[in-house]
Amino acid sequence: MQTETISYDDFARVDIRVGTVVRAEAYPEARIPAIKMWIDFGPDIGEKKTSAQITKHYSPETLSGRQVCAVVNFSPRQIGKFMSEVLVLGLPDDENEVVMIGPGEKVANGGRLY
């Protein structure tokens, strides 16, 4: 399935940054099992929070210190009683479960994908 073609300007409007998970906890109130994360995107963006349905491959204990990529310029979204400020990015595994995207080597928090 091919998707609609976009311009470079369209791509440039999506602000994808790398950050480090500084805190994570289970989100048992979510309809679908999820984990709440607080991610440090460096001094320009700061710490942002999100909720993600990533419990198949991750637990709160394994996320601290992990670098992840996220869209940081979405409008905040209410997820139950939790306000999600960024969208963590991932790819589906063979069972359509999320595998998060992050750099293969340590990079500075706040670095923008290009």
Biopython code that builds the backbone (N, CA, C, O; Angstrom):
import numpy as np
from Bio.PDB.StructureBuilder import StructureBuilder

atoms = [
    (1, "MET", "N", (0.840, -1.181, 0.000)),
    (1, "MET", "CA", (0.000, 0.000, 0.000)),
    (1, "MET", "C", (0.888, 1.248, 0.000)),
    (1, "MET", "O", (1.670, 1.459, 0.927)),
    (2, "GLN", "N", (0.764, 2.048, -1.015)),
    (2, "GLN", "CA", (1.528, 3.287, -1.084)),
    (2, "GLN", "C", (0.684, 4.421, -0.511)),
    (2, "GLN", "O", (-0.518, 4.512, -0.761)),
    (3, "THR", "N", (1.340, 5.281, 0.262)),
    (3, "THR", "CA", (0.638, 6.396, 0.872)),
    (3, "THR", "C", (0.798, 7.643, 0.016)),
    (3, "THR", "O", (1.568, 7.668, -0.944)),
    (4, "GLU", "N", (0.066, 8.656, 0.380)),
    (4, "GLU", "CA", (0.120, 9.938, -0.319)),
    (4, "GLU", "C", (1.520, 10.539, -0.238)),
    (4, "GLU", "O", (2.173, 10.478, 0.804)),
    (5, "THR", "N", (1.966, 11.113, -1.334)),
    (5, "THR", "CA", (3.256, 11.794, -1.378)),
    (5, "THR", "C", (3.139, 13.139, -0.676)),
    (5, "THR", "O", (2.157, 13.863, -0.841)),
    (6, "ILE", "N", (4.183, 13.466, 0.128)),
    (6, "ILE", "CA", (4.208, 14.761, 0.803)),
    (6, "ILE", "C", (5.447, 15.520, 0.360)),
    (6, "ILE", "O", (6.374, 14.950, -0.214)),
    (7, "SER", "N", (5.445, 16.802, 0.635)),
    (7, "SER", "CA", (6.608, 17.627, 0.310)),
    (7, "SER", "C", (7.587, 17.603, 1.478)),
    (7, "SER", "O", (7.245, 17.167, 2.578)),
    (8, "TYR", "N", (8.800, 18.071, 1.233)),
    (8, "TYR", "CA", (9.784, 18.184, 2.314)),
    (8, "TYR", "C", (9.266, 19.121, 3.397)),
    (8, "TYR", "O", (9.491, 18.880, 4.583)),
    (9, "ASP", "N", (8.572, 20.195, 2.998)),
    (9, "ASP", "CA", (8.028, 21.130, 3.978)),
    (9, "ASP", "C", (7.033, 20.437, 4.909)),
    (9, "ASP", "O", (6.980, 20.743, 6.100)),
    (10, "ASP", "N", (6.237, 19.494, 4.365)),
    (10, "ASP", "CA", (5.318, 18.725, 5.208)),
    (10, "ASP", "C", (6.102, 17.922, 6.243)),
    (10, "ASP", "O", (5.757, 17.920, 7.425)),
    (11, "PHE", "N", (7.151, 17.244, 5.799)),
    (11, "PHE", "CA", (7.989, 16.448, 6.699)),
    (11, "PHE", "C", (8.634, 17.339, 7.766)),
    (11, "PHE", "O", (8.678, 16.978, 8.942)),
    (12, "ALA", "N", (9.125, 18.491, 7.350)),
    (12, "ALA", "CA", (9.829, 19.389, 8.269)),
    (12, "ALA", "C", (8.923, 19.904, 9.384)),
    (12, "ALA", "O", (9.416, 20.306, 10.438)),
    (13, "ARG", "N", (7.622, 19.898, 9.171)),
    (13, "ARG", "CA", (6.685, 20.356, 10.204)),
    (13, "ARG", "C", (6.569, 19.366, 11.360)),
    (13, "ARG", "O", (6.159, 19.743, 12.458)),
    (14, "VAL", "N", (6.930, 18.092, 11.122)),
    (14, "VAL", "CA", (6.870, 17.075, 12.167)),
    (14, "VAL", "C", (8.191, 17.122, 12.931)),
    (14, "VAL", "O", (9.245, 16.806, 12.378)),
    (15, "ASP", "N", (8.132, 17.513, 14.193)),
    (15, "ASP", "CA", (9.330, 17.688, 15.013)),
    (15, "ASP", "C", (9.598, 16.412, 15.810)),
    (15, "ASP", "O", (8.997, 16.185, 16.860)),
    (16, "ILE", "N", (10.512, 15.580, 15.294)),
    (16, "ILE", "CA", (10.864, 14.314, 15.934)),
    (16, "ILE", "C", (12.194, 14.500, 16.648)),
    (16, "ILE", "O", (13.202, 14.848, 16.033)),
    (17, "ARG", "N", (12.183, 14.261, 17.963)),
    (17, "ARG", "CA", (13.366, 14.466, 18.799)),
    (17, "ARG", "C", (13.677, 13.203, 19.589)),
    (17, "ARG", "O", (12.833, 12.323, 19.752)),
    (18, "VAL", "N", (14.906, 13.140, 20.072)),
    (18, "VAL", "CA", (15.326, 12.041, 20.934)),
    (18, "VAL", "C", (15.340, 12.535, 22.378)),
    (18, "VAL", "O", (15.717, 13.671, 22.665)),
    (19, "GLY", "N", (14.919, 11.653, 23.269)),
    (19, "GLY", "CA", (14.946, 11.969, 24.689)),
    (19, "GLY", "C", (15.237, 10.723, 25.497)),
    (19, "GLY", "O", (15.190, 9.608, 24.976)),
    (20, "THR", "N", (15.537, 10.911, 26.766)),
    (20, "THR", "CA", (15.839, 9.811, 27.671)),
    (20, "THR", "C", (14.709, 9.650, 28.680)),
    (20, "THR", "O", (14.293, 10.613, 29.324)),
    (21, "VAL", "N", (14.224, 8.429, 28.808)),
    (21, "VAL", "CA", (13.182, 8.139, 29.797)),
    (21, "VAL", "C", (13.804, 8.297, 31.185)),
    (21, "VAL", "O", (14.768, 7.613, 31.530)),
    (22, "VAL", "N", (13.233, 9.215, 31.976)),
    (22, "VAL", "CA", (13.752, 9.450, 33.327)),
    (22, "VAL", "C", (12.875, 8.795, 34.395)),
    (22, "VAL", "O", (13.308, 8.589, 35.529)),
    (23, "ARG", "N", (11.644, 8.472, 34.018)),
    (23, "ARG", "CA", (10.719, 7.830, 34.960)),
    (23, "ARG", "C", (9.661, 7.092, 34.153)),
    (23, "ARG", "O", (9.235, 7.567, 33.100)),
    (24, "ALA", "N", (9.240, 5.944, 34.641)),
    (24, "ALA", "CA", (8.168, 5.181, 33.994)),
    (24, "ALA", "C", (7.373, 4.455, 35.064)),
    (24, "ALA", "O", (7.919, 4.015, 36.076)),
    (25, "GLU", "N", (6.082, 4.339, 34.827)),
    (25, "GLU", "CA", (5.243, 3.600, 35.769)),
    (25, "GLU", "C", (4.068, 2.982, 35.020)),
    (25, "GLU", "O", (3.647, 3.482, 33.978)),
    (26, "ALA", "N", (3.553, 1.900, 35.562)),
    (26, "ALA", "CA", (2.393, 1.235, 34.977)),
    (26, "ALA", "C", (1.206, 2.197, 34.980)),
    (26, "ALA", "O", (1.103, 3.082, 35.829)),
    (27, "TYR", "N", (0.322, 2.001, 34.016)),
    (27, "TYR", "CA", (-0.887, 2.813, 33.920)),
    (27, "TYR", "C", (-2.094, 1.868, 33.960)),
    (27, "TYR", "O", (-2.736, 1.634, 32.936)),
    (28, "PRO", "N", (-2.396, 1.331, 35.142)),
    (28, "PRO", "CA", (-3.455, 0.318, 35.247)),
    (28, "PRO", "C", (-4.856, 0.842, 34.931)),
    (28, "PRO", "O", (-5.754, 0.053, 34.635)),
    (29, "GLU", "N", (-5.053, 2.149, 34.988)),
    (29, "GLU", "CA", (-6.379, 2.716, 34.695)),
    (29, "GLU", "C", (-6.671, 2.754, 33.196)),
    (29, "GLU", "O", (-7.820, 2.969, 32.808)),
    (30, "ALA", "N", (-5.681, 2.556, 32.358)),
    (30, "ALA", "CA", (-5.870, 2.610, 30.908)),
    (30, "ALA", "C", (-6.744, 1.442, 30.447)),
    (30, "ALA", "O", (-6.684, 0.353, 31.018)),
    (31, "ARG", "N", (-7.556, 1.672, 29.410)),
    (31, "ARG", "CA", (-8.407, 0.609, 28.859)),
    (31, "ARG", "C", (-7.574, -0.533, 28.294)),
    (31, "ARG", "O", (-7.902, -1.705, 28.475)),
    (32, "ILE", "N", (-6.480, -0.172, 27.601)),
    (32, "ILE", "CA", (-5.529, -1.146, 27.070)),
    (32, "ILE", "C", (-4.258, -0.979, 27.897)),
    (32, "ILE", "O", (-3.836, 0.152, 28.138)),
    (33, "PRO", "N", (-3.631, -2.079, 28.340)),
    (33, "PRO", "CA", (-2.430, -1.940, 29.181)),
    (33, "PRO", "C", (-1.415, -0.960, 28.581)),
    (33, "PRO", "O", (-1.095, -1.021, 27.394)),
    (34, "ALA", "N", (-0.925, -0.070, 29.420)),
    (34, "ALA", "CA", (-0.018, 0.989, 28.960)),
    (34, "ALA", "C", (0.981, 1.321, 30.066)),
    (34, "ALA", "O", (0.854, 0.900, 31.216)),
    (35, "ILE", "N", (1.979, 2.099, 29.656)),
    (35, "ILE", "CA", (2.994, 2.587, 30.580)),
    (35, "ILE", "C", (3.080, 4.100, 30.438)),
    (35, "ILE", "O", (3.106, 4.626, 29.325)),
    (36, "LYS", "N", (3.123, 4.796, 31.572)),
    (36, "LYS", "CA", (3.338, 6.241, 31.566)),
    (36, "LYS", "C", (4.839, 6.492, 31.640)),
    (36, "LYS", "O", (5.550, 5.848, 32.411)),
    (37, "MET", "N", (5.316, 7.443, 30.823)),
    (37, "MET", "CA", (6.744, 7.771, 30.811)),
    (37, "MET", "C", (6.937, 9.271, 30.897)),
    (37, "MET", "O", (6.145, 10.048, 30.364)),
    (38, "TRP", "N", (8.004, 9.665, 31.576)),
    (38, "TRP", "CA", (8.471, 11.046, 31.616)),
    (38, "TRP", "C", (9.815, 11.042, 30.901)),
    (38, "TRP", "O", (10.725, 10.305, 31.282)),
    (39, "ILE", "N", (9.938, 11.868, 29.859)),
    (39, "ILE", "CA", (11.098, 11.828, 28.971)),
    (39, "ILE", "C", (11.787, 13.189, 28.959)),
    (39, "ILE", "O", (11.139, 14.221, 28.784)),
    (40, "ASP", "N", (13.097, 13.181, 29.147)),
    (40, "ASP", "CA", (13.913, 14.403, 29.122)),
    (40, "ASP", "C", (14.386, 14.649, 27.693)),
    (40, "ASP", "O", (15.147, 13.859, 27.136)),
    (41, "PHE", "N", (13.925, 15.756, 27.106)),
    (41, "PHE", "CA", (14.307, 16.142, 25.753)),
    (41, "PHE", "C", (15.345, 17.258, 25.748)),
    (41, "PHE", "O", (15.479, 17.964, 24.748)),
    (42, "GLY", "N", (16.066, 17.430, 26.821)),
    (42, "GLY", "CA", (17.126, 18.427, 26.865)),
    (42, "GLY", "C", (16.626, 19.798, 27.278)),
    (42, "GLY", "O", (15.431, 19.990, 27.501)),
    (43, "PRO", "N", (17.557, 20.766, 27.380)),
    (43, "PRO", "CA", (17.222, 22.080, 27.941)),
    (43, "PRO", "C", (16.243, 22.900, 27.110)),
    (43, "PRO", "O", (15.497, 23.697, 27.680)),
    (44, "ASP", "N", (16.213, 22.744, 25.805)),
    (44, "ASP", "CA", (15.307, 23.564, 24.989)),
    (44, "ASP", "C", (13.855, 23.128, 25.097)),
    (44, "ASP", "O", (12.956, 23.968, 25.049)),
    (45, "ILE", "N", (13.610, 21.835, 25.242)),
    (45, "ILE", "CA", (12.237, 21.306, 25.286)),
    (45, "ILE", "C", (11.846, 20.915, 26.703)),
    (45, "ILE", "O", (10.704, 21.119, 27.114)),
    (46, "GLY", "N", (12.785, 20.355, 27.446)),
    (46, "GLY", "CA", (12.511, 19.952, 28.822)),
    (46, "GLY", "C", (11.917, 18.559, 28.912)),
    (46, "GLY", "O", (12.012, 17.754, 27.985)),
    (47, "GLU", "N", (11.305, 18.304, 30.047)),
    (47, "GLU", "CA", (10.703, 16.992, 30.309)),
    (47, "GLU", "C", (9.254, 16.991, 29.850)),
    (47, "GLU", "O", (8.498, 17.915, 30.151)),
    (48, "LYS", "N", (8.873, 15.955, 29.125)),
    (48, "LYS", "CA", (7.500, 15.772, 28.646)),
    (48, "LYS", "C", (7.030, 14.390, 29.057)),
    (48, "LYS", "O", (7.837, 13.486, 29.274)),
    (49, "LYS", "N", (5.715, 14.233, 29.163)),
    (49, "LYS", "CA", (5.169, 12.939, 29.568)),
    (49, "LYS", "C", (4.310, 12.348, 28.457)),
    (49, "LYS", "O", (3.776, 13.061, 27.607)),
    (50, "THR", "N", (4.194, 11.032, 28.488)),
    (50, "THR", "CA", (3.396, 10.329, 27.497)),
    (50, "THR", "C", (2.902, 9.011, 28.072)),
    (50, "THR", "O", (3.410, 8.531, 29.085)),
    (51, "SER", "N", (1.926, 8.445, 27.425)),
    (51, "SER", "CA", (1.422, 7.118, 27.742)),
    (51, "SER", "C", (1.525, 6.291, 26.467)),
    (51, "SER", "O", (1.165, 6.763, 25.389)),
    (52, "ALA", "N", (2.013, 5.064, 26.586)),
    (52, "ALA", "CA", (2.184, 4.224, 25.403)),
    (52, "ALA", "C", (1.784, 2.787, 25.702)),
    (52, "ALA", "O", (2.021, 2.274, 26.795)),
    (53, "GLN", "N", (1.174, 2.150, 24.709)),
    (53, "GLN", "CA", (0.761, 0.749, 24.822)),
    (53, "GLN", "C", (1.927, -0.134, 24.381)),
    (53, "GLN", "O", (1.941, -0.666, 23.271)),
    (54, "ILE", "N", (2.898, -0.275, 25.274)),
    (54, "ILE", "CA", (4.154, -0.956, 24.943)),
    (54, "ILE", "C", (4.470, -2.086, 25.921)),
    (54, "ILE", "O", (5.627, -2.486, 26.052)),
    (55, "THR", "N", (3.456, -2.599, 26.604)),
    (55, "THR", "CA", (3.691, -3.560, 27.690)),
    (55, "THR", "C", (4.135, -4.943, 27.216)),
    (55, "THR", "O", (4.617, -5.730, 28.031)),
    (56, "LYS", "N", (3.994, -5.262, 25.957)),
    (56, "LYS", "CA", (4.437, -6.567, 25.445)),
    (56, "LYS", "C", (5.960, -6.713, 25.549)),
    (56, "LYS", "O", (6.456, -7.769, 25.942)),
    (57, "HIS", "N", (6.702, -5.654, 25.199)),
    (57, "HIS", "CA", (8.160, -5.724, 25.166)),
    (57, "HIS", "C", (8.859, -4.956, 26.282)),
    (57, "HIS", "O", (10.068, -5.103, 26.466)),
    (58, "TYR", "N", (8.114, -4.134, 27.033)),
    (58, "TYR", "CA", (8.752, -3.250, 28.007)),
    (58, "TYR", "C", (8.001, -3.285, 29.333)),
    (58, "TYR", "O", (6.802, -3.558, 29.384)),
    (59, "SER", "N", (8.728, -3.005, 30.389)),
    (59, "SER", "CA", (8.133, -2.803, 31.711)),
    (59, "SER", "C", (8.681, -1.480, 32.224)),
    (59, "SER", "O", (9.707, -1.011, 31.732)),
    (60, "PRO", "N", (8.020, -0.871, 33.199)),
    (60, "PRO", "CA", (8.549, 0.387, 33.727)),
    (60, "PRO", "C", (10.010, 0.270, 34.180)),
    (60, "PRO", "O", (10.785, 1.214, 34.029)),
    (61, "GLU", "N", (10.375, -0.867, 34.724)),
    (61, "GLU", "CA", (11.731, -1.060, 35.239)),
    (61, "GLU", "C", (12.788, -1.068, 34.132)),
    (61, "GLU", "O", (13.933, -0.682, 34.368)),
    (62, "THR", "N", (12.415, -1.502, 32.936)),
    (62, "THR", "CA", (13.396, -1.592, 31.843)),
    (62, "THR", "C", (13.510, -0.309, 31.027)),
    (62, "THR", "O", (14.380, -0.202, 30.163)),
    (63, "LEU", "N", (12.649, 0.656, 31.291)),
    (63, "LEU", "CA", (12.626, 1.862, 30.449)),
    (63, "LEU", "C", (13.534, 2.987, 30.936)),
    (63, "LEU", "O", (14.001, 3.788, 30.126)),
    (64, "SER", "N", (13.791, 3.065, 32.217)),
    (64, "SER", "CA", (14.600, 4.157, 32.752)),
    (64, "SER", "C", (15.977, 4.168, 32.108)),
    (64, "SER", "O", (16.674, 3.153, 32.096)),
    (65, "GLY", "N", (16.367, 5.319, 31.572)),
    (65, "GLY", "CA", (17.657, 5.477, 30.920)),
    (65, "GLY", "C", (17.647, 5.181, 29.428)),
    (65, "GLY", "O", (18.634, 5.460, 28.748)),
    (66, "ARG", "N", (16.567, 4.625, 28.902)),
    (66, "ARG", "CA", (16.470, 4.293, 27.478)),
    (66, "ARG", "C", (16.201, 5.555, 26.671)),
    (66, "ARG", "O", (15.368, 6.376, 27.053)),
    (67, "GLN", "N", (16.905, 5.708, 25.557)),
    (67, "GLN", "CA", (16.627, 6.826, 24.658)),
    (67, "GLN", "C", (15.585, 6.402, 23.629)),
    (67, "GLN", "O", (15.658, 5.309, 23.067)),
    (68, "VAL", "N", (14.616, 7.283, 23.391)),
    (68, "VAL", "CA", (13.522, 7.015, 22.462)),
    (68, "VAL", "C", (13.317, 8.225, 21.558)),
    (68, "VAL", "O", (13.718, 9.341, 21.886)),
    (69, "CYS", "N", (12.686, 7.981, 20.420)),
    (69, "CYS", "CA", (12.314, 9.070, 19.515)),
    (69, "CYS", "C", (10.828, 9.349, 19.664)),
    (69, "CYS", "O", (10.026, 8.433, 19.844)),
    (70, "ALA", "N", (10.469, 10.628, 19.588)),
    (70, "ALA", "CA", (9.071, 11.012, 19.758)),
    (70, "ALA", "C", (8.765, 12.271, 18.967)),
    (70, "ALA", "O", (9.640, 13.105, 18.734)),
    (71, "VAL", "N", (7.503, 12.397, 18.557)),
    (71, "VAL", "CA", (7.015, 13.632, 17.961)),
    (71, "VAL", "C", (6.699, 14.559, 19.125)),
    (71, "VAL", "O", (5.882, 14.228, 19.985)),
    (72, "VAL", "N", (7.350, 15.725, 19.153)),
    (72, "VAL", "CA", (7.187, 16.630, 20.293)),
    (72, "VAL", "C", (6.277, 17.822, 19.988)),
    (72, "VAL", "O", (6.014, 18.633, 20.876)),
    (73, "ASN", "N", (5.795, 17.942, 18.754)),
    (73, "ASN", "CA", (4.956, 19.105, 18.440)),
    (73, "ASN", "C", (3.505, 18.742, 18.130)),
    (73, "ASN", "O", (2.833, 19.458, 17.386)),
    (74, "PHE", "N", (3.018, 17.637, 18.692)),
    (74, "PHE", "CA", (1.591, 17.339, 18.665)),
    (74, "PHE", "C", (0.909, 18.124, 19.773)),
    (74, "PHE", "O", (1.539, 18.473, 20.772)),
    (75, "SER", "N", (-0.372, 18.400, 19.599)),
    (75, "SER", "CA", (-1.151, 18.985, 20.690)),
    (75, "SER", "C", (-1.288, 17.939, 21.785)),
    (75, "SER", "O", (-1.414, 16.753, 21.483)),
    (76, "PRO", "N", (-1.267, 18.349, 23.054)),
    (76, "PRO", "CA", (-1.462, 17.386, 24.144)),
    (76, "PRO", "C", (-2.778, 16.634, 23.974)),
    (76, "PRO", "O", (-3.754, 17.167, 23.446)),
    (77, "ARG", "N", (-2.782, 15.384, 24.435)),
    (77, "ARG", "CA", (-3.971, 14.536, 24.278)),
    (77, "ARG", "C", (-4.293, 13.868, 25.608)),
    (77, "ARG", "O", (-3.423, 13.270, 26.242)),
    (78, "GLN", "N", (-5.532, 13.976, 26.017)),
    (78, "GLN", "CA", (-5.984, 13.360, 27.257)),
    (78, "GLN", "C", (-6.162, 11.866, 27.048)),
    (78, "GLN", "O", (-6.942, 11.444, 26.194)),
    (79, "ILE", "N", (-5.437, 11.059, 27.829)),
    (79, "ILE", "CA", (-5.551, 9.603, 27.789)),
    (79, "ILE", "C", (-6.057, 9.180, 29.163)),
    (79, "ILE", "O", (-5.267, 8.994, 30.088)),
    (80, "GLY", "N", (-7.358, 9.029, 29.297)),
    (80, "GLY", "CA", (-7.950, 8.771, 30.606)),
    (80, "GLY", "C", (-7.719, 9.983, 31.497)),
    (80, "GLY", "O", (-8.081, 11.102, 31.134)),
    (81, "LYS", "N", (-7.119, 9.764, 32.657)),
    (81, "LYS", "CA", (-6.830, 10.867, 33.576)),
    (81, "LYS", "C", (-5.429, 11.434, 33.378)),
    (81, "LYS", "O", (-4.976, 12.260, 34.170)),
    (82, "PHE", "N", (-4.741, 10.992, 32.326)),
    (82, "PHE", "CA", (-3.346, 11.363, 32.091)),
    (82, "PHE", "C", (-3.242, 12.193, 30.815)),
    (82, "PHE", "O", (-3.831, 11.840, 29.794)),
    (83, "MET", "N", (-2.493, 13.298, 30.872)),
    (83, "MET", "CA", (-2.300, 14.152, 29.702)),
    (83, "MET", "C", (-0.998, 13.763, 29.006)),
    (83, "MET", "O", (0.085, 13.918, 29.569)),
    (84, "SER", "N", (-1.109, 13.259, 27.784)),
    (84, "SER", "CA", (0.053, 12.862, 26.996)),
    (84, "SER", "C", (0.507, 14.056, 26.166)),
    (84, "SER", "O", (-0.291, 14.662, 25.451)),
    (85, "GLU", "N", (1.797, 14.393, 26.262)),
    (85, "GLU", "CA", (2.329, 15.591, 25.613)),
    (85, "GLU", "C", (3.145, 15.300, 24.358)),
    (85, "GLU", "O", (3.364, 16.200, 23.547)),
    (86, "VAL", "N", (3.599, 14.058, 24.184)),
    (86, "VAL", "CA", (4.394, 13.675, 23.015)),
    (86, "VAL", "C", (3.927, 12.304, 22.536)),
    (86, "VAL", "O", (3.239, 11.582, 23.258)),
    (87, "LEU", "N", (4.312, 11.957, 21.304)),
    (87, "LEU", "CA", (3.991, 10.647, 20.743)),
    (87, "LEU", "C", (5.291, 9.882, 20.526)),
    (87, "LEU", "O", (6.079, 10.218, 19.642)),
    (88, "VAL", "N", (5.512, 8.842, 21.345)),
    (88, "VAL", "CA", (6.682, 7.995, 21.194)),
    (88, "VAL", "C", (6.486, 7.156, 19.932)),
    (88, "VAL", "O", (5.387, 6.671, 19.664)),
    (89, "LEU", "N", (7.561, 6.990, 19.162)),
    (89, "LEU", "CA", (7.473, 6.284, 17.891)),
    (89, "LEU", "C", (7.921, 4.837, 18.019)),
    (89, "LEU", "O", (8.801, 4.511, 18.816)),
    (90, "GLY", "N", (7.303, 3.980, 17.224)),
    (90, "GLY", "CA", (7.656, 2.573, 17.235)),
    (90, "GLY", "C", (7.254, 1.908, 15.934)),
    (90, "GLY", "O", (6.613, 2.509, 15.071)),
    (91, "LEU", "N", (7.644, 0.669, 15.821)),
    (91, "LEU", "CA", (7.328, -0.161, 14.660)),
    (91, "LEU", "C", (6.684, -1.451, 15.144)),
    (91, "LEU", "O", (6.947, -1.881, 16.266)),
    (92, "PRO", "N", (5.836, -2.084, 14.316)),
    (92, "PRO", "CA", (5.197, -3.328, 14.745)),
    (92, "PRO", "C", (6.126, -4.532, 14.596)),
    (92, "PRO", "O", (6.877, -4.640, 13.627)),
    (93, "ASP", "N", (6.059, -5.438, 15.582)),
    (93, "ASP", "CA", (6.768, -6.708, 15.452)),
    (93, "ASP", "C", (5.861, -7.679, 14.685)),
    (93, "ASP", "O", (4.854, -7.255, 14.117)),
    (94, "ASP", "N", (6.199, -8.960, 14.660)),
    (94, "ASP", "CA", (5.414, -9.957, 13.918)),
    (94, "ASP", "C", (4.002, -10.129, 14.458)),
    (94, "ASP", "O", (3.117, -10.606, 13.748)),
    (95, "GLU", "N", (3.790, -9.744, 15.705)),
    (95, "GLU", "CA", (2.467, -9.857, 16.325)),
    (95, "GLU", "C", (1.768, -8.499, 16.416)),
    (95, "GLU", "O", (0.770, -8.357, 17.122)),
    (96, "ASN", "N", (2.293, -7.507, 15.702)),
    (96, "ASN", "CA", (1.741, -6.146, 15.665)),
    (96, "ASN", "C", (1.858, -5.428, 17.009)),
    (96, "ASN", "O", (1.078, -4.524, 17.306)),
    (97, "GLU", "N", (2.832, -5.835, 17.815)),
    (97, "GLU", "CA", (3.120, -5.162, 19.084)),
    (97, "GLU", "C", (4.220, -4.133, 18.861)),
    (97, "GLU", "O", (5.084, -4.323, 18.005)),
    (98, "VAL", "N", (4.192, -3.048, 19.623)),
    (98, "VAL", "CA", (5.102, -1.922, 19.410)),
    (98, "VAL", "C", (6.521, -2.216, 19.890)),
    (98, "VAL", "O", (6.739, -2.669, 21.014)),
    (99, "VAL", "N", (7.476, -1.943, 19.002)),
    (99, "VAL", "CA", (8.898, -1.924, 19.336)),
    (99, "VAL", "C", (9.334, -0.472, 19.153)),
    (99, "VAL", "O", (9.300, 0.054, 18.041)),
    (100, "MET", "N", (9.741, 0.170, 20.238)),
    (100, "MET", "CA", (10.068, 1.590, 20.173)),
    (100, "MET", "C", (11.309, 1.867, 19.337)),
    (100, "MET", "O", (12.202, 1.027, 19.224)),
    (101, "ILE", "N", (11.348, 3.057, 18.757)),
    (101, "ILE", "CA", (12.480, 3.512, 17.959)),
    (101, "ILE", "C", (13.360, 4.406, 18.824)),
    (101, "ILE", "O", (12.870, 5.270, 19.552)),
    (102, "GLY", "N", (14.652, 4.183, 18.730)),
    (102, "GLY", "CA", (15.624, 5.004, 19.432)),
    (102, "GLY", "C", (16.960, 4.905, 18.728)),
    (102, "GLY", "O", (17.142, 4.036, 17.875)),
    (103, "PRO", "N", (17.895, 5.770, 19.062)),
    (103, "PRO", "CA", (19.203, 5.732, 18.405)),
    (103, "PRO", "C", (19.993, 4.483, 18.788)),
    (103, "PRO", "O", (19.826, 3.927, 19.873)),
    (104, "GLY", "N", (20.856, 4.059, 17.868)),
    (104, "GLY", "CA", (21.709, 2.908, 18.128)),
    (104, "GLY", "C", (22.891, 3.234, 19.019)),
    (104, "GLY", "O", (23.512, 2.337, 19.589)),
    (105, "GLU", "N", (23.203, 4.515, 19.139)),
    (105, "GLU", "CA", (24.276, 4.986, 20.017)),
    (105, "GLU", "C", (23.754, 6.154, 20.823)),
    (105, "GLU", "O", (22.790, 6.807, 20.423)),
    (106, "LYS", "N", (24.384, 6.426, 21.961)),
    (106, "LYS", "CA", (23.970, 7.548, 22.814)),
    (106, "LYS", "C", (24.161, 8.861, 22.076)),
    (106, "LYS", "O", (25.223, 9.116, 21.506)),
    (107, "VAL", "N", (23.124, 9.697, 22.089)),
    (107, "VAL", "CA", (23.173, 11.027, 21.482)),
    (107, "VAL", "C", (22.626, 12.034, 22.479)),
    (107, "VAL", "O", (22.026, 11.659, 23.487)),
    (108, "ALA", "N", (22.834, 13.309, 22.196)),
    (108, "ALA", "CA", (22.348, 14.352, 23.098)),
    (108, "ALA", "C", (20.818, 14.409, 23.090)),
    (108, "ALA", "O", (20.195, 14.351, 22.030)),
    (109, "ASN", "N", (20.220, 14.524, 24.280)),
    (109, "ASN", "CA", (18.772, 14.705, 24.365)),
    (109, "ASN", "C", (18.364, 15.966, 23.616)),
    (109, "ASN", "O", (19.037, 16.994, 23.694)),
    (110, "GLY", "N", (17.251, 15.874, 22.889)),
    (110, "GLY", "CA", (16.739, 17.009, 22.151)),
    (110, "GLY", "C", (17.179, 17.029, 20.692)),
    (110, "GLY", "O", (16.706, 17.860, 19.916)),
    (111, "GLY", "N", (18.084, 16.120, 20.307)),
    (111, "GLY", "CA", (18.519, 16.070, 18.909)),
    (111, "GLY", "C", (17.339, 15.816, 17.991)),
    (111, "GLY", "O", (16.488, 14.972, 18.274)),
    (112, "ARG", "N", (17.294, 16.556, 16.884)),
    (112, "ARG", "CA", (16.176, 16.440, 15.948)),
    (112, "ARG", "C", (16.491, 15.467, 14.822)),
    (112, "ARG", "O", (17.588, 15.475, 14.264)),
    (113, "LEU", "N", (15.515, 14.629, 14.499)),
    (113, "LEU", "CA", (15.665, 13.691, 13.393)),
    (113, "LEU", "C", (15.691, 14.439, 12.072)),
    (113, "LEU", "O", (14.868, 15.319, 11.818)),
    (114, "TYR", "N", (16.646, 14.074, 11.245)),
    (114, "TYR", "CA", (16.699, 14.642, 9.895)),
    (114, "TYR", "C", (17.214, 13.613, 8.925)),
    (114, "TYR", "O", (17.334, 13.894, 7.732)),
]
sb = StructureBuilder()
sb.init_structure("model")
sb.init_model(0)
sb.init_chain("A")
sb.init_seg("    ")
for serial, (resi, resn, name, xyz) in enumerate(atoms, 1):
    if name == "N":
        sb.init_residue(resn, " ", resi, " ")
    sb.init_atom(name, np.array(xyz, "f"), 0.0, 1.0, " ", f" {name:<3s}", serial, name[0])
structure = sb.get_structure()
